[in-house]
Amino acid sequence: MKTYQSFDEIEYDLNKLKLERQIAWEELKGVKNEFQEDMKPLNWVSTGVNFAGKYGLFLLLKKLFRK
């Protein structure tokens, strides 16, 4: 536990903690927005198309090398 010598030290630490809390809150908002972007249907469709393309290429190569 910290021992304070003056009210200025207390105010300094309180302001510092307030700023740290505000920074953490803004970072949390950013994470929320990123999550919302990731959950949009368009992103799911593009992920599905990428997967289908890679899988299709794999099947095509597999078929070519069998013959």
N, C-alpha and C positions, 0 to 999 in steps of 0.2 A: 504494500500500500504506500502510495506516495504522500509525503508530507509537504504541504504548501506553506510558503513563508509570507505570501501576500495574496490579495485578491486578484492582482494582475496575473499571477501564475495560474490561478483557477480559471479566469476568463480566457486566457490563452489556450489552455487545454480544452475548455469547453468549445471554443471556436474551432480548434483543430478537429475535435471529434465531430462537430456539426458538418464541417467540410468533408471529412471522410465519409460520413453517412450520405451526404448529397452525391458524392462521387459514386459510391456503391449503388445508390438508387438509379442514377443515370446509366450505369453499366447494366443493371438489371433490366431497364427499359430497352436497351440495345439488344440484349439477349432475347427479350420477348418479341421484339420486331423481327429479329432473324428467324426465330421459331415460326412466327406467323408466315413469313415469306416461304419457309421450307414446306409448310403445310398447304400451300395453295395448290389447287388441282393442276395447274399448268406445269408446276415443277414435278408433280407425280407423273404426268404424261411424258414429259421429256426424259425422266428417269426410265420409264417403261420402254420408250423408243430406243434409248441407248442400250438397254439390256437386250432388247429384241435384236438390235443390229449386231451386237457382239455374239449373241447366241446363233443368229443366222449365219454369220461369217464362220463361226466354229463348225456348224453343220456343213457348210459349203466346202470348207477345207477338208473336213473328214471324208466327204463324199469324193472329192478329187483324189485324195491319196489312197483310197481303197481300190481304185481302178488301176 
